[in-house]
Amino acid sequence: MSTVRILIDAAALHERIGALGREIRTFYGDEPIVCIGVLKGSFIFMADLVRAIGGDVRCAFLGVSSYEGTQSTGEVRITHDLAASIRDAHVLIVEDIVDTGLTLAYLRRTLAVRGPATLRIATLLDKPSRRKQPVDVEFVGFTIPDLFVVGFGLDLDEAYRNLPFVGVFDPES
């Protein structure tokens, strides 16, 4: 039987996301922001983040796949594209976790050719020890060690997304 051990509890998530939202709003000032949530993992984080950012925030979603089970395939596929143009917009890609960097490096290249005024990244979790591709992440919630985490939108084969915390998945316990 597998278990999930709490790594970041709900209170810490709430506090840090609030601070991150204020940091992002301060950075952009009164400018409108288009937040692009990377589906599916970012949806819970993005909902809390856009409320914390406040001001003129628009939401869009982009479906991307690069994982099977607990392993990255190394291949990034867009499964759901944007419905509207991002030309001349201040775009903030919102991701649940930055791991190998392959997905976000791909998204940064793909979205940059669409002509946004600016293109930055916000992530709930950063796991720099696993980088295979360098990627600049301007706004980071938490830096974590090389652990397989679930909860707060992150999943294992679609399970555990609804946990109100980020936890370490232990298949052996």
Order of alpha helices (4+ residues) and beta strands (2+ residues): beta-alpha-beta-alpha-beta-beta-beta-alpha-beta-beta-beta-beta
